[in-house]
Each structure stands twice: as structure tokens, then as C-alpha cells.
Amino acid sequence: MKTTQWIAILDFGSQYSQLIARRVREQRVYSEIVPFDISAADLMKRAPSGIILSGGPASVFDPEAPLCHQDIFNLGIPILGICYGMQMIVRTLGGIVEPACSREFGDTQITITDTNSLFKDMPDRLQVWMSHGDHVDRMPDGFHVLAKTTACPVAAIADNERNIYGLQFHPEVAHTPRGTDIIRRFVFDVCACDGDWEMSRFIKDAMAKIKLQAGKEHVVCGLSGGVDSAVTAVLLQQAIGDQLHCIFVDNGLLRSGEIEAVEKTLVNSFGIDLIVVDARKLFLDQLKGVVDPEEKRKRIGKTFIDVFAAESLKLGNIKYLAQGTLYTDVIESVSPIGGPSVTIKSHHNVGGLPADLQFELLEPVRELFKDEVRVLGRELGIPNSIIDRQPFPGPGLAVRILGEVTDERLELLRQADIRVQEEIAALDNAADIWQSFAVLLPIQTVGVMGDSRTYENVAALRVVGSRDGMTADWVRLPYDTLARISNRIINEVAGINRVVYDISSKPPATIEWE
């Protein structure tokens, strides 16, 4: 994808690398993640307007610590290092980094000592999100301090002559309220970008890439009823037309009414070629006795591919499998560019793919976040009934049932979830909620109904707000809403006698329980 102006993000394994790219794109400037060890010559060929060095899980003291090529600092291109990226700048250019006596993790206040660059027109004190165990003890020649904290005397640095900057905190996360302003200063004031990149340009470039990759070959696309696969399918159809064949696998792990919603919208409205495969028994047989969440995901992923392989044989020689993989799927499974990120969990359309995959993958929205996919979907004319659907995990309800997945437990969860969705939909701010769902726990508790003792299942309620799924916070639902949800589940769903509310944020928890 080529644009006149763009920002390169060198990925050192941070879980937030793509979040940095997203924050840049919000300024209507194209950004792209590239390998941390890209050569200076290769970067110059693509002529980025600026370079951002991401954070990462490593310490600069690690023997295998990832390092960028030192020649990159001599290109004359503005550079911003974030957390690990700042520490690497300091050590590479002759400064000193040491383990901190007092580590900083979470909300911190910085005091700004220089407002002439990244902190222009900002107050003297800012709330930021810190996550570091090392700190800068001595800056390289030419650098000066922009900000500090009580525990970290060097929280931001600058070499104005060479346009090299560093931040010990993370401006890309929502926990740094003025972080977007800081990124904007770098993108526009330092890198002199114009801000003319739009989603319409992404569509044009993505369709060109799809046509180039697919050629005259046929493509199968997995439809799940979710936003990601729907947008992927419509984008593919507009690019390659009748070369596309969509397969909806009924794995028995779906929400109520899933298949009907897909057929109504994508078949009737867009004329997409859709094949529905009833594989419920096959999936449940594969999950029998399985309680480990990673094993669940991998078995579901393998079975999903096996079903696709068998079904595609009926269509002839199919070369490509298209998936609605998003960056949040990728970054939580493996580093998107073979970099040093830490695996959090496998996703059925990423980490669960078998080594002997019979298809080549086609993933046109792999570099986008959920809200960007929604913008893309609206540009493609997909109705809000699909676009505004909450994210739903690829492994379906299997990862919302802790313990073994059975027909009985699936039906319990579906019935509980229907009540959750109905009550959430009645809220005035329902559109602001990222995800709301029930989780069936692997425990039973004592209860009393009438004059009888019960010993039944526990359901957990998970309701979070988020911008992109990378970070999230639990929603402070009105007590009356919580009471209605609890009462309805307990009174209307036989087999559940207790409801609890999950008040964990992401991080440290993930949105899904498994």
C-alpha cells in the first residue's frame, strides 16, 4: 500500500504496536508496522515521514534484546521512541540506562519541564500510563529532558537538532488522556504530515491487493455472523465477484439466531454465494472432555479448517481461504511480523491453524482495528444491523463456557445471554458498550427457591467499554439494570441460581474469560 506520507512503526514486540499505528491513522495519516530490524536502506526506499519505535517486553539489558540498525538514526527522518524504544535510543546513542529502584506500572503524573515540542500548549502536569522497570540514568549528547515524575527523572527526552524524541510512558493507550495530542504533535509539527489519508483509499488499495493475490483463482470465505467476516466477504465480492464462495459453518457454538441474520443480510441484500454446513455434532465430539482453553481453541481451529477443506473440495480446486482476521487477533496470538511479542492466547483464525494448511490465506483487514472495520463496512454499504454488532469470539460460546462444553451447558448459556442482550439493548447508552455477555462458570452453588434447596450453576456478567479492544474497562451499569439481569436469568433460566459481575479491566484481564 503506497501513500505520499506515512509513519513507520518499528515493532519491538509491544502488545500496543498496532495501537500506535491506529492513533496515527486517527490523524488521517497512513501508518504501517514494519520489522524492528528493517535496514536503513529499505526504509529510505519507502521514504516514511517519521519513524516510531514501539515499546516491548524485553529489557535493553537482555542478551537477545531486539535492536534496530543504528544507521536509522542517521537518515534525517524524525524518530519517536516509546518506553523500550526510548531506552534503546538512549543506549544506542551513548547514554546510560539502568534498572530502576522503583518500578512504575499504571497511572502516573508527569511534570513537563519543556513545552516547546511534543508538549506544546499542554498543562504543566499530565496523567500518563507507565509500564517500565528500567530508566534513563544519563542521556546521550544533544538530548535534554522534556518531562519527569517523582520516581523517574527522565520521563521524556528530545534532541531537537536531529528530531529524535523519547517517551518513557505510553501515549497510545486510553489511560494517557492527552496521549493522542502528543502523537499529533509528532505527526504534524515534527514530521510535517498533511493528514489526507482516508478509508476510501484503504478500500481502493485493499481491492487492488485482493485482485493481485487472487488472480483468477477462487476463494472461500468463512462467514460467522460477525462484523469482521461480513466486511471481509463484501470487500472480497466487490473485488473478485463470482470467484468468491462463502461458507457458514454451524459449529453448534453460536448465539441464538446467528444463521438467520447472516442469510437475511448478506445473501438477500448482497447476493453473496453462501453454503451453510451443519457441523454441530463434529465440533461437540471434538470438544468432549476438553477443559483447557488453549486446547479448545486449537481443536475448534483444526475442525474449522477440516470442514472448510472438505466443503471446498465440492467446489473444485480452491486455492485461497479468506478470513476476517483483525490485528487484535494477531497481536494476542503471535507477533504480526515475526517480532518478539508475547503470546497471550491463540485465536482460532490465527494460532490454531495447522501446519499442513491446504489453503493460502487471504486476510484483507488484518491490519485494522474493530472500529476501523466498522468504518470500512459503512463505506461498503453494509447495514448497521451487521456493522454495529458486538464482537464475538471465533471459537464462539466455547470460550464463554469454563470447563467442558456440552449441549446442555450451551443451551444454558444461550438462554442467559438472550436476557443479557435484551436488557443491555434497553439502555440509552447501549451503543457505547463494546461487549456484553454471560459466562458460564464451572462451579455450582447452593440457593433457595421457594422452600427448596438448589445446587445449580453460576453465570458471570461481563460488560465492557472500549475503543478498539486492545484496552477495556468494565461498565458501571445502573444497579437497577444489574438487578433485572440477575432476576431474569435466575427466574427464567432453569439451572442457574447465581449471577456475579466481572469488574476487571483490560489489562490485566482480557475481555473474554478464556
URDA-V768647 format. One record per backbone hydrogen bond with DSSP energy under -1.0 kcal/mol. NH is the residue of the N-H (numbers start at 1). CO is the residue of the C=O. E is the energy in kcal/mol with one decimal. If there is no record, write none. Layout:
nh->(NH | NH)
co->(CO | CO)
e->(E | E)
//
This chain:
nh->(7 | 8 | 9 | 10 | 11 | 14 | 17 | 20 | 21 | 22 | 23 | 24 | 25 | 26 | 27 | 28 | 29 | 32 | 34 | 38 | 43 | 44 | 45 | 47 | 49 | 51 | 52 | 53 | 54 | 62 | 65 | 72 | 73 | 74 | 75 | 79 | 80 | 81 | 82 | 83 | 85 | 87 | 88 | 89 | 90 | 91 | 92 | 93 | 95 | 96 | 98 | 100 | 104 | 106 | 108 | 110 | 111 | 112 | 113 | 114 | 120 | 122 | 126 | 128 | 130 | 132 | 135 | 137 | 138 | 143 | 144 | 146 | 147 | 148 | 149 | 155 | 156 | 157 | 158 | 159 | 163 | 164 | 165 | 166 | 167 | 168 | 170 | 176 | 179 | 182 | 183 | 184 | 185 | 186 | 187 | 188 | 189 | 190 | 191 | 193 | 197 | 202 | 203 | 204 | 205 | 206 | 207 | 208 | 209 | 210 | 211 | 212 | 213 | 214 | 215 | 217 | 219 | 220 | 221 | 222 | 223 | 230 | 231 | 232 | 233 | 234 | 235 | 236 | 237 | 238 | 239 | 240 | 241 | 243 | 244 | 245 | 246 | 247 | 248 | 250 | 251 | 258 | 261 | 262 | 263 | 264 | 265 | 266 | 268 | 269 | 271 | 272 | 275 | 277 | 279 | 279 | 283 | 284 | 285 | 286 | 287 | 290 | 296 | 297 | 298 | 299 | 300 | 301 | 302 | 303 | 304 | 305 | 306 | 307 | 308 | 309 | 310 | 311 | 312 | 313 | 315 | 318 | 319 | 320 | 321 | 322 | 323 | 327 | 330 | 331 | 332 | 333 | 334 | 338 | 344 | 345 | 350 | 352 | 353 | 357 | 360 | 362 | 366 | 368 | 373 | 374 | 375 | 376 | 377 | 378 | 379 | 380 | 381 | 382 | 386 | 387 | 388 | 389 | 396 | 397 | 398 | 399 | 400 | 402 | 410 | 411 | 412 | 413 | 414 | 415 | 416 | 417 | 418 | 419 | 420 | 421 | 422 | 423 | 424 | 425 | 427 | 430 | 432 | 433 | 434 | 435 | 437 | 439 | 440 | 441 | 445 | 447 | 449 | 452 | 454 | 456 | 457 | 458 | 459 | 460 | 461 | 462 | 464 | 465 | 472 | 473 | 475 | 477 | 482 | 483 | 484 | 485 | 486 | 487 | 488 | 489 | 490 | 491 | 492 | 493 | 496 | 497 | 500 | 502 | 506 | 509)
co->(30 | 50 | 32 | 52 | 34 | 55 | 14 | 16 | 17 | 18 | 19 | 20 | 21 | 22 | 24 | 25 | 24 | 7 | 9 | 35 | 39 | 40 | 41 | 43 | 6 | 78 | 8 | 80 | 10 | 59 | 62 | 69 | 70 | 71 | 72 | 163 | 51 | 165 | 53 | 167 | 82 | 83 | 84 | 85 | 86 | 87 | 88 | 89 | 90 | 138 | 135 | 133 | 132 | 130 | 128 | 126 | 148 | 124 | 146 | 146 | 117 | 119 | 110 | 108 | 106 | 104 | 98 | 96 | 96 | 140 | 158 | 156 | 156 | 111 | 152 | 147 | 147 | 166 | 144 | 164 | 159 | 159 | 79 | 157 | 81 | 155 | 129 | 173 | 176 | 178 | 179 | 180 | 181 | 182 | 183 | 184 | 185 | 185 | 186 | 187 | 28 | 198 | 199 | 200 | 201 | 202 | 203 | 204 | 205 | 206 | 207 | 208 | 209 | 210 | 211 | 214 | 243 | 320 | 245 | 322 | 247 | 226 | 227 | 228 | 229 | 230 | 231 | 232 | 233 | 234 | 235 | 236 | 237 | 240 | 241 | 219 | 273 | 221 | 275 | 277 | 249 | 255 | 257 | 258 | 259 | 260 | 261 | 262 | 263 | 265 | 267 | 266 | 246 | 248 | 250 | 277 | 279 | 280 | 281 | 282 | 283 | 287 | 292 | 293 | 294 | 295 | 296 | 297 | 298 | 299 | 300 | 301 | 302 | 303 | 304 | 305 | 306 | 307 | 308 | 309 | 312 | 316 | 218 | 218 | 360 | 220 | 362 | 368 | 326 | 327 | 328 | 330 | 330 | 335 | 332 | 332 | 347 | 347 | 350 | 354 | 319 | 321 | 363 | 365 | 369 | 370 | 371 | 372 | 373 | 374 | 375 | 376 | 378 | 377 | 383 | 383 | 384 | 386 | 393 | 253 | 395 | 396 | 397 | 440 | 406 | 407 | 408 | 409 | 410 | 411 | 412 | 413 | 414 | 415 | 416 | 417 | 418 | 419 | 420 | 421 | 424 | 427 | 429 | 430 | 464 | 464 | 462 | 460 | 400 | 458 | 456 | 454 | 452 | 449 | 447 | 445 | 495 | 443 | 498 | 439 | 500 | 437 | 435 | 473 | 506 | 465 | 463 | 475 | 478 | 479 | 480 | 481 | 482 | 483 | 484 | 485 | 486 | 487 | 488 | 489 | 493 | 457 | 459 | 461 | 472 | 505)
e->(-2.1 | -2.4 | -2.6 | -2.6 | -2.0 | -1.0 | -1.2 | -1.9 | -1.6 | -2.5 | -2.4 | -1.9 | -2.3 | -2.0 | -1.6 | -2.5 | -1.0 | -2.0 | -2.6 | -1.7 | -2.0 | -2.3 | -1.6 | -1.1 | -3.1 | -2.4 | -3.0 | -2.9 | -2.4 | -1.9 | -1.9 | -1.8 | -1.6 | -1.8 | -1.3 | -2.3 | -2.3 | -2.6 | -2.6 | -3.7 | -2.6 | -2.1 | -2.5 | -1.8 | -2.4 | -2.4 | -2.8 | -2.2 | -3.5 | -2.9 | -2.7 | -3.1 | -1.9 | -3.1 | -2.6 | -2.8 | -3.6 | -3.5 | -2.8 | -1.6 | -1.2 | -1.6 | -1.9 | -3.5 | -2.6 | -2.4 | -3.0 | -2.7 | -1.9 | -1.7 | -2.0 | -3.6 | -1.3 | -2.0 | -2.9 | -2.6 | -1.3 | -2.4 | -1.8 | -2.6 | -1.1 | -1.7 | -2.8 | -2.1 | -2.9 | -3.0 | -2.6 | -1.8 | -2.4 | -1.7 | -2.4 | -2.5 | -2.1 | -1.9 | -2.9 | -2.8 | -1.1 | -1.7 | -2.4 | -1.9 | -3.3 | -1.2 | -2.5 | -1.9 | -2.5 | -3.4 | -2.6 | -1.7 | -2.1 | -2.4 | -2.4 | -2.1 | -2.7 | -3.0 | -2.1 | -2.5 | -2.8 | -2.6 | -2.0 | -1.5 | -2.1 | -1.5 | -2.7 | -2.2 | -2.5 | -2.3 | -2.5 | -2.4 | -2.6 | -2.3 | -1.1 | -3.3 | -2.3 | -1.6 | -1.8 | -2.5 | -2.9 | -2.7 | -3.2 | -2.9 | -1.3 | -1.3 | -1.7 | -1.8 | -2.4 | -2.2 | -1.8 | -2.0 | -1.8 | -1.4 | -1.4 | -2.0 | -2.4 | -2.9 | -1.9 | -1.1 | -2.2 | -2.2 | -2.4 | -1.8 | -1.4 | -2.0 | -2.2 | -2.3 | -2.3 | -2.5 | -2.7 | -2.6 | -2.5 | -2.6 | -2.7 | -2.1 | -2.6 | -2.6 | -2.1 | -2.9 | -2.4 | -2.7 | -2.9 | -1.4 | -1.2 | -1.2 | -1.0 | -1.4 | -2.5 | -3.4 | -1.8 | -2.0 | -1.8 | -3.2 | -1.0 | -1.4 | -2.9 | -1.3 | -1.9 | -3.0 | -2.5 | -1.8 | -1.3 | -1.1 | -2.6 | -2.3 | -1.3 | -1.9 | -2.2 | -2.0 | -1.8 | -2.5 | -2.7 | -2.2 | -2.0 | -1.5 | -1.1 | -2.4 | -1.6 | -2.2 | -2.7 | -1.4 | -1.9 | -2.7 | -1.2 | -1.4 | -1.5 | -2.5 | -2.5 | -2.2 | -1.9 | -2.2 | -2.7 | -2.3 | -2.1 | -2.8 | -2.1 | -1.3 | -1.8 | -2.8 | -2.3 | -1.9 | -2.4 | -2.4 | -1.7 | -1.3 | -1.8 | -1.4 | -1.6 | -1.6 | -2.4 | -2.5 | -2.8 | -2.6 | -2.5 | -2.5 | -2.3 | -1.9 | -3.2 | -1.7 | -2.5 | -1.0 | -2.5 | -3.0 | -3.0 | -2.9 | -2.5 | -3.0 | -2.6 | -2.1 | -2.5 | -1.9 | -2.2 | -2.7 | -2.2 | -2.6 | -2.5 | -2.9 | -2.7 | -2.4 | -2.5 | -2.6 | -2.6 | -2.0 | -1.5 | -2.0 | -2.2 | -2.6 | -2.9 | -2.1)
//
